[in-house]
């Protein structure tokens, strides 16, 4: 672990943080503690079904935990930091980088005579895809939600206003486009409308005109607010 830590420091110090130190110091004690609890609850039975169930449940919990602790960018364990560095430097996916990393370390373990078995192979090929899935569906959305919720109220309101204006802009474009299409269709088929249809269409047009007038007035007020604020800042900057 120390050798990998030094290697990561040499490659890129960004993944090193408080999470790195906690991981290096506590993981060994935590594994020993949970192993003792497991044996107390389930004994030492090692049938194929038990091994398969342990592998599946352990892999799910391990990858979820790895995703959750790495998502806030508070530091990763030296081993866990290798794949993100490879991803950043080679522009490959995290899934591919992690599988490659785990398989290479598994081969090294075989060469060194380490305890490689069925669970080792499963973990080597599925850790990367599962962590990537947890990142996309759980960890990153959760971090984003927490970050948004802890931002100052002024910043949240400002972001909401920007998103709202952008949304309104897209809707306005679609409205104008649809209005142009409707006008063209009406022009080509005007003589086919019945008298009652003409009256109905006329009422709809009058209502749309009234709504468009209200929308235009609102945009004029928005433009005035933004321009006034911009003029104030320009004047303030000139007086400095």
Order of alpha helices (4+ residues) and beta strands (2+ residues): alpha-alpha-alpha-alpha-alpha-alpha-alpha-alpha-alpha
